[in-house]
Amino acid sequence: MSTSTEADDTLYIALLQVCDRSFFTLVESCDGTRFAALVKNAASDAAFEDMSDAADAPPQLDWLKASVAFDATFSSGEFEIYLPTKLARWLVASMLGTPGTADSGDIQLPDEQLFDGIGEFGNIVCGSWLTELGRNQAFNLASPHVARVPAGWNPLAEVTNRERRQLVCINDLPMRVVIRPSNTE
């Protein structure tokens, strides 16, 4: 049985390896303050991308959530990744070898392709994490589910005592990973 610190460290290593090997990018760990600044900065950038919104509401960042249910002898639960759509497009385009950069805003992918790619990203990270954490014990992953996060969702919200959270950034864009165990660890 792993400690929560070991599970957190193993998750971060899985993110590093998957992003490096399959998505050709680097991951940086973030504390809450830096993560909040990245969310605010990305939301401001989103406002500049869509100047047609003349509302006085603060700019909202379009987020996606990829979730993968897992079941293993040593643990079971749900693995969730929350990331801005801008970052999701960049990651999927990178994996597919499609030209463009996250900063230029020129990456256009149909939602079906974007959702499939981010679902696979979540699947790969979760599988890598479980492989290392379970020391190669068998586990099952459900098909990933990807959806847009409802407007007003707060990426800075705290998690419950049982949940595990990691805050990271890729290319100065925020990503939040949450593990929701369904059994006690």
Secondary structure, 3 states (H helix, E strand, C coil): CCCHHHHHHHHHHHHHHHHHHHCCCCCEECCHHHHHHHHHHHHHHHHHHCCCCCCCCCCCCCEEEEEEEEEECCCEEEEEEEEEHHHHHHHHHHHHCCCCCCCCCCCCCCHHHHHHHHHHHHHHHHHHHHHHHCCCCCEEECCCEEEECCCCCCCCCCCCCCCEEEEEEECCEEEEEEEEECCCC
